[in-house]
Structures are given as C-alpha cells and as structure tokens.
C-alpha cells in the first residue's frame, strides 16, 4: 500500500511538472498519468470507469452547449454591441461599466466564452476612446473571473469542486450559495482595478495596429515573429549570400530548395530563384515584407506590380486583399495543429503571414509550428475569405469585430432555457446536472444550435483533463496517498487553528493555480481539504469554499486561467504585466476570503 501511494505521488509530480513546462497539452498529460496508474495496477479499471459518472464534468459539458446556444443566436454578441456605446463616457467610467457588464454576464455564462466574444468588441471600444487595447483586456479577463465565482455555474471550477465534494459526502452547493461573499470580493477587485490597477497597465498596441499607425514596436516585442518568404527568379536577391539578407534583427532559420529543407543554413550559402526562406524577424519587418507583396488591383500602397516583381517576393494574385490579425481561441480546431495542415489558402483564400507567441522564440520550421490557444496570426487574404474564416469560430477577429447573429429568431428560446435552468436549480426541483443536460438537449431540439455545433462547442480537452485528474484522484484515495498527506499535514495544522488553516489552504491553492491549470488543482486538493477538516473535527464546507475561490483567483500570471491566456496574446502583454497588476489583487482577495468565509460558513 505504501509503495502504491509513492507511485501515485511520483505520477502526480510528473503530471504537474508537465503542466508547468507545457511539454504536452494538459488533457494528454492527465490522461497519460491515469493510464500509467492503470498499467501499474494502482488504479483499478472499475475506479477509472467510475470517474465518468461524476456530475461535475457532465454539467460543464452541458453548460458549454447552453453557452454556445446563447452565442449562436446572437444573444451574447447583441449584448456586447452595447459595450461600444460606452465610447461617449470618460475612460475610467467606461472601464468600470465594461467590468460590471462582463462580471454580470460571466455569472451565468461560461466566463471563457464571454471573454472570447467580447475581446474584439473591447478592442474596438479602446480604439474609440483613443486608448490601447492593453488598457482594457486584462480588466476584461479579471472581471470575468470575478463574475464566474458568483454562481455555481459561472466557472467550471465551481461545478467541478461541487461534484468532487458531493462524491465525498458533502451536500451539494446551491446556485447562489457563493454569491454574497463573491460579490464583496468582486466589488473590492473592481474598485482596485478602476482606482489603482488601471494605472499599472501598459500602453501597448497590438502588432498590426501599431504598424498601421506608423509606430515603432518595442524591441522586446518585435523578436517573436516567424514568417516565410519566397524569392522569385527575377529577384535581384538571387545569388546573394544569406548573411547579407535582411537586417541585424532578422535571422534565417531554414532554406527550402527543391523540396529539401536545410535547417540553420550557412550564411555563405547563396540564394536561387524559387528558394523559400523561413525567417524570424521583428513584427514590423515581417509585416513590411508581406505588405510589399500585397496587390490590390494594379497597385498596393503605391507600389506597382512591376516594382513588386523587382523586390522579389511572392505576390498574392486574387481579389483585393487586406491584412488582419486573429487569435486562436479556446475550442478552436486549429489548436494543436501545425500551420502546414490548416490549408487556409485553399479553403478560405487567406494566407498565414506570421505566427506570434508571447514569451517564446518560435524556432521550428514555419509549417511545423503547432498552434496553441492564445497564439496570434498575421493573415493576408480576401474579405470574403476572412468572413468565412472568422464565421467558422476557429480564429477570433481582432481587427474588425462584428456582431454575429446566426439564428436571432431562436434568441428568446435560448435565454428562456438558460433562465429556467438557473431558476429550477435554485428551487432545487432537480440537481443542476439533470437540469443542464435537459436544457442542452432542448436548445438543440428547438434549433438554437445544430447537433454539430453542440458537439463542437464542448471543449473536450477540458473534460478529458478533468477525467484524467479524477482518475489520479481516485488512485490517491485507494492507495492511501490522500491519507498520508492528511495525517502529515494534521500534525502541523493542529497548532494553527481554523482561521490560520483557512488562510494557508487558500494561499496554497492560489499559488498552485498560478503555475498549473486550476481544474487540476481543484480536483487534487478537494479530497485533501475535506479529509483534513474532518480529521481536525472541523466542518469541511468553509475550506471547500476557500478552494473554489482560490482556484479561480488567478490574476498574477497568464498561465492558470484560460481567460488570462487568451488576452495575453490578444493584448500583446508581457508576463510581468500580469504580475505587476495581478499580485496585489491576489493578496486582496486572499485577505477578504479569509475574513468573509467563516461568517457565511462557520467552522
């Protein structure tokens, strides 16, 4: 038994290290860890099958469908269109109103979906207020986190902790049981962002906006673009040495000639017509290279087609083309796919010009880049092609946001269904898992969303991450690993007292959430917290609530929460931006949670 427990600890440590180092997608790491435990015999097959009956992930999946129904019928987009009207207000008031609106929406709709839909709208609002998007996108993400903590269905973390706690004998949380303390914490957070936090935010344009305005991009922000260029036979660059091409800030990573690729080619190699060069260059230079090959009828930006041929770069010959910027959103089919497999040029008449990822040098072959959620793509193509591309939902348009209303006639049905699920769950007519499943089936049946769209709306990566971590959690229980941790911590925690223990649990969960995914932290810590409280003769409920709040309160890094990850690339932020603005907010919510929770859920 002791050996089994240590095997579980080893697998769990490996999974968490994998999360932090991003060696693979979190769902693969979690399911891989559970599979290893199955092979070792530590986790029984019956135990693994049992995790698929947990109410948490089933409810989360159903809520994905309900949220997609609101999006497909134009409800979220229609509400978001009112955000643009805030441009007539002073900037602090506009920011406050955006945060309050987002917080209210995120209390009832999955907060990640709200951020994805409203990010382009908020960027447009920033332009109208003559402010950079970086002044608004972090507050957008934070407000969605505040709203998500206010109800049971606002965030997947609350649903998941509720499901795990229920499996361990705790009474299920009601729909609005968390609302009052969460509102107090949210009010304090919004006040901080409006009065103090907004002054700590950077003034940083998105890449395409900065270049369009003729501004010079910051050197640190300019070294992350990977792009691909094709030399024509007529180019004067043919015969030049590679080291003489480009500027001091650019680097040629690969040369593709006659179907064969040479990685890190020698600077003494000379170019030939038809060579394809993979170049890493400052964002401005990458855009300029492709803009020089951008043809609108006879001319482009005053450069004739004859001049373009003399420049020697591949030109786009199609109807009038434009430059757009898009970001890979959660649930996108492009995530975990290589650029070379997207076929956007043949499907949408859109060409990927460059790929941008914060805090990382993209040094693999251009076509071999595996896209991730939050990656920014610079694109060139036709307006018709962009319309089809962005309507597919695989990329979010950051350049020209528009309200999409696919089925406005079904909007009332979608709203009534969501409201009915909320009200009936509050009245405890049926458990939330049953009501959400019934609601999801109903919106499909009445045509708010097609079956194909319903399946696509579910982020299966999150669900399989949850299933994998639930399997590891079951192994911790059956192997005695949970008991070992509880007994070890109890010896120390017995001298703390209930308040200090609450503070430590919140702080530990918050710190872990900043470095690994929040759902994994919630799954592993919920049984530990319940066992520890019961061993000390305390009511587990306040400690489970602290875990709910802490696993959502990810403000100091872009890694722990999906909404932070999404705006990280869209707002052209740096890691330190989140740390500077979010760390004080983490401390504020920590202090408030420790003071408030015992008044609502006594020890």
N, C-alpha and C positions, 0 to 999 in steps of 0.2 A: 504493500500500500504506500509506504514512504517513497519507494522508487517511482511508483506511478505519479505521485504528487510532484516529484522533482522533474520528471519528464514533462509534465504539464507546464511547470514553471519555465523550463527551457524553451518549449514551443511558444509559449506566450511571449517570452522575451524576444525570441526571434521574429515573431509577427510584429511586435511593437517597434523593433529596430527597423524592420522593413517598411513600416508606416512612415517613420521619421525620415528615412533615407530615400523613400519613394523608389524602391528597387522594382516594384510592380504595382499594379492597381490594388487598392485596399481590399476589394472583393476577392481577388485571386489569393492574396496573402491570407485572408481569414479562412477561406475555404481550403486553402492549402494546409494551414495549421490544423484544421479539423480533420482533414484527410490523413495527415501524419499520425494523429492520435488514434484514428481508426485502424491504421495499419499496425501500430504498436499494440493495439488491443486495450489501450487505456480508455478509449471511448467506445462503448457498445453501439452496435448498429441501431438497436431499439431506441437508445438515448438520442442518437443523431436524428432519427426519423421523428422523434417527439418534438424537436425544436420547430418543425414546420407547422405545428398546431398552436404555436404561441400567438396570442391575439395582437401583439404589437406590430410585427411586420405585415400581418394581414390588413390591419386597419390603415397602416401607412400606404400600402398599395392601393386601397380603395380611395383614400383621400387624394392620392395622385390623380386618379381618374376624375374625381369631383372637381379638383382644381383645374384640370385640363378642360372640363366642360365649361367652366366659367371663362376660361381663356378663349376657347374656340367659338363661343357665342358672342365674344366681344365685350363681356362684362368688365373684365379687368382693364382691357385697353380703353374702353369708354370712360371708366373712372379715371384712368391715367391721363386722358386727354384734358381733364380739368386741371391737372398739375401745371400745364403750360400757361394757364391763365394767371398763375402767381407771378408772372414776369412784371406785372404792374406794381408789385409790392417792394418795399425795401429788402435788401438781401437777407438780413437776419430774420425778418418776418417770413420771407419766402422759405428759408431753410427750415424754420420752425414748423411751418404748415406742411412742408413735404414730409418731415419726420413724423408728425402726428398722423397724416394720411396713411403713410406706409405702415406705421405701427398698428393702426386700426385694421387695415386690410390683412396684415400678417397674423392677426389674432385668429382669423377664420379660414384663411387660405394658406397653403404651404408657403413659408416665407421665401424660400428659394425661387419659387415661381413668380412671386411678386417682384423680387429684385430683377429677375431676368426680363420681365415685361417692362418694368419702369426705368431700367438703366438708360435706354436710348431717349426716353422722354425727359429724364432728368438732365441728360447731356444737352438736349435742345433747350431746356429751361436755363441752364447755365449760360449758353450762348446768348439767349435773350437778355439775360441780366449782365452781360459783358463780364462774365466770370469764367474761370477754367472749370472743366468738369471735376477735377480733383478736389474742388471745394465742396462738392455735393455727394460724390459717390460713396465715400466712407460713411458719412452720416446716413445715407440710404441703407447701407448694409446694417449698420448698428441699429437703426430704427426697426428694421425687420426682425432682428434678434430680440429686441425689447418686446415687440408685439407677439412674437412666437411663444414667449414664456407666459403670456397672459391667459391662455386657454389650454385645455388638454390637447387640442388638435392643431395648435398653432405651429408646432415643430415636431418633427419625427422623434426627437429625443424624449419629449414628454410621453408620447404614446409608447415608446419602447420601454422606458423605465416603468411606466404603469403596467405594461404587460409582464415584465420580469418580476416586479414586486407582487403582482397578483399570483403568479406561479409559486411564489414563496409564502403565500398565505395572507398577504395584506389585502385589505379591502380596496377595490378599485377607486381611483380618483374620479370625482365628478367633473363635469365640463368646465365649471367656473370656480373650482375649489382653489386654484392658484391665483385667481385674478387680482384680489385686493393687494397682497404683498407685491405681486409682479407690477401692478400699476404704480405703486410707490417707488419701486426701483426704476421703472421706466421713466417716470417723471423726473427723478433725480438725474438719470442719464441724459435725457433730452435737454434739461436745463444746463448740464455741464457742456454738452456739445454746442448749444446755442450761445452760451456766455463765454466759454473758455476754449473748448475743443476746436471750434471753427477757426480760431486764430493760430492753432498749431498745425493746420492742414497746409499742404504745399500748394503753390501756384504752378501747376504743370499741365500743359495741353496734352491731348492725345497726339500721337505721332503725325497723323495725316493733317490734323488741324494746325499744328504748329508749322508744318512745312507750307501749307496753303497760305498761311499768314505771312510767310517770308521770314519766320523767326529761326534763329539758330537753336538747335536742340542741344541740351546739355551733354557733354562728352560721355558721362557715365550712362546716360540713357541711350546714346547713339551706338553702342557697341554690341547690340544684341540681334541685329537683323541678318538673316541668312537668305540669299537670293540667288537666282540662276540667270545667266545671260548667254545669248547665242550670237557668235560672230558670223557675219555673212562673208561670202567670198570677196565682195567689193570693199570690205573694211580696210582702212589704212592701218589698222592694228594687226592685220595678218603679217606674220613674220617677226613681230615684236617679242622680246623676252617677257616672260610672265612678271618678272620683278619690276618691269618698267610700266606695268599697267596699274591704273587706279592711283589712290593716294596713300600716304603713310598710314592712314587709319584703316584701310581696307586690306583684306587678306584673301588670297585664292586658296580655297581648301581642296578643290578637286578639279580635274580636267577630264571631260568625257570626249573621246575621239574614236570614231569608227565603232561605236558601241562598247568600247572598253573604258573603264574609269581608272584614273590614276589619282590616288589619294595623296594629299600634301605634295603636289608636283614641285620639282626643282625650279627655282627662279630663272635658271638658264634655259629652260625649255622655251621654244618659240611657237607662237600660235599659228594655226592654219584655219582656213575657211571651213565653217561647219563645226568648229570646236564649241563645246558647251562648257562654260566656266561656272563653278559653284563658288560664290563669293560671300564673305561676311564683311559687312560694311556699315558705317553709321546710317541711321534711319534716313536722314536727309539725302545722303548719297544714293542709297538704294532706291528711294523714290525718284530721284532725278534721273537715274539711269533708265528706269522704266518709262518715266514720263517722256523722255526723248524718243521713245519708240511708240508713243501713243498717237494714233492717227485719227483725227476727226474730219472725215471727208478728205479735202485736199491738204489741210494743214492741221497742226496741233501746237498750240501755244506759240504760234508764229514760226514754227519750224516746218519747212516743206518736206514732202516725201523724199525728194532727191537728197536733201540735207540729211534726212534720217538714214538713208542708204549709205551716205558717206560716213556717218557716225559709226555704222557697222553693227548695230544691234537689231535683234529681231523686231519686226513691227507687227501690230495687230491689224489684220485686214478684215473688218466686219462693219456692221453699222456703228454709228457714233458710240464711243466708249467713254466710261467715266471711271474715276478712282474711288473706291470705297474701302471702308475698314470694318471688319466683322470679328466677332469673338466667339469662340467655341463655348456653347452653353451646356449646363447640366442636362443629361439625357440626349445630347447630340449624337447622331450616328457617326460623326467624324471623330469623336473621341476614341483614342486607342487605335486609330487607323493612320497608315502612312500617307503622306501627301501624294505620293505617286499612285495610290489606289483610289483617289477621290474622283478622278475623271471629270472634274468640274468644267474643263474647257469644252469637252464634247457634250456634256449633259446640259450645262447652263450657258455656254459661251462666255465663261468667266475664267480668268487666269489667275492663279496664285502667284503673286509677285514676290512676297517675302513673308516669313514667319517670325513672330516675336514672342519671347517668353521671358518674363521677369526673372532676374537673379540667376540666369543660366546662359552660358555660351552654347549656341547650337552649332556643334562642330561635326555633325554627321552629314552624309550626302543629303542634298536638298530633298530629293524624293523619298529618302528614308526616314525623315523626321516623323515620329509618332506623335500625333497631336494629343493635347490634354485639355481638360476643361480650363478655361481662362486664357488659352493661347489667343493672340491677336494675329489676324491675317490681313495683309495688304492685298487688295484684289483689283483687277482691271477687267472690265467687261461691259456688256451692253446693259442698258436699263431694263430691258425685257428679261434678260438673263438674271440680273440681280433680283428682280421681283420674284421670279420662280425660286431662286436660291433661298432668299430670306423667308418666303412663304413656307418652305419646307421645314423651317424651325431648326435646321442643323447649325446655322450661324445667326447671330444676333447683329442686326444692322446698327452700327454706332454712328453712321454718317448722316442718314436721313430717316429718322424714326417716323413711323406712321401707325395709326390705329388700325388694327386688323380685325374685321368683323366677319368671320366666316359664315356664321348662322345666327344673325341677330333675331330672327323670328323665334328662336328657342331660348333666348336670354332669360325670359321670365321663368321658364321651366327649370333652368339651371339654378337660378337664385332661390326659387321656392324649395327645390330639393335640398340645397345646402342649408337653408334656414330650418327646414324640417328636421334634418339630421341633428342640428345643434339643439333645437328645442326639445325634441323627443329624448335626446341623450341627457339633457338637463333634467327632464322629468323622470328619467330612469325607466322609461317604458320598455326599452331593450338595451342591452350592452352596446357600447359605441362600435364595437367590431361588427355586430349584426346590422346596426343602422347604416354604417358607412358602406358595407357591402350591398345592402338593399338600394341605397342611394346611387351607388356606382352602376348597378345593373339598370336602374330606372333611367338615368341620363343617357345611357346607350340605347335603351329601348325606345325612347321618345325622339331620338335623333339629335340630341345636343352634341353628340360626339359619335363618330363611327367606331365600330369594333377595332379596326386597325389603329385608329388614333388613340383609343383607350389603351391598347397594349403598348404603343409607343410612349405614352405619357408616363408609364410606370418606370421609374429608374431602377432597373433590375440589378444594377451594380450595388446600390444601397441595400436592397433586400438581401442579396446574397452575402454582402458584408455582414449584415445582421445575422443571417442564418449561420454563417461560419463562426462568428463570435459567440452566438448562443451555444453552438456545439462545444466550443472550447470552455465556455462557462459550465456546461453540464459535466464536462470532464473534470473541471476543478472541484465540483461538488462530489462526484462519485469517487474520485481518487483521494479525497481528504485534503486537497490543496487549500480549499477555502477555509477549512477548519484550522489548518496550520497557521494561516495568515491571521485569522481571527484570534486564536489563542496567543500568538506572538504580539499582536497589537494590544490585546486586552491587558497584558501585564504592564504596558506603558500607559495606556489610555485610562486605566482605573484611577490614576492620580490626577488626571486632567480636570475632571468634572464635565458635565454635559455641555456647557457653553463652549469650553475650550475644544472639546471633541468636535462640536459642530463647525467651529472655525477651521480646524485642521482638515476635516473632511472636505469642506468647500474649497479650501485653498489647494489641497492636493488634486482634486478633480479639475479645478480650473487650470492648474499648471499643466496637467497631463493633456487636457483638451487643446491647449495651445500648440502642442507638438505632435499629437496623433489625433485621429478622427474622433469626434465627440461621441458618436454612437458606440464605438468600441469601448471607450472609457465608461460609458453608462452601463453597458452590459456586464462588464467585468466587476465594476465597483458596487453595483446594486446588491448582489447577494452578500458581498463582504460587509457592506454597511448594515444590512438587515441582521446578519449574524452577530456582528459586533455589538449592536444596540441590544439585542436580546440577551447576549452573554452578560452585559452590564446592567440588565434589568431596566432598560430604557425603552420608551416607545420608538420603534424604528421610523415612524412616519416623518417627523421633522428632519431626520437625516436623509431620507429618500428625497424629500423636497429640496434640501440643500444640494443634493446631487443633480436633480433636474435643472435647477438654476445654474449651477456651476458648469455643467456640461454644455450649456447653451451660451454662457457668458464668455465668448471667445472674442476679445477685442484687440489683444496685443500683437497678434500675428495674423497673416493671411492664410494660415495652414489649417486651423482647427475647424473652421466652419465654411460651408460651401459658398455662402453669400460673400464672405470676405475674399475667397479665392477668385470668385467671378469678377468683382470690381477691381481686384488687384491689377489685372491686365487691362481692363477697360479704362481705368483711370490713370494708367501709366504711373502707378505708385511704386515706391521702393519699400523694402521690408521695414526700414527704420521709420517710415511714416506711420505704420500701424503701431509700432512700439511707442512712439512719442505721444500719439493721441490716445491709444487704447489702454496703456498700462495704468494711468490714473483712473480710467473708467473701471478697469478690473478691480482696483482697490476700493473704489466707491461702492460697487455692487457687493463686494465681499463684506464690507462693514455693515451695510444695510441688511443684507441677508441674515447675518448672524444676529442682528438686533431684532429683526421682524419675525423671522420664522417661529421662534418659541412662543410668540404671542398668539399666533394662529394655530400652531400645533404644539401644545405643551409637551415637555419631556415626560 
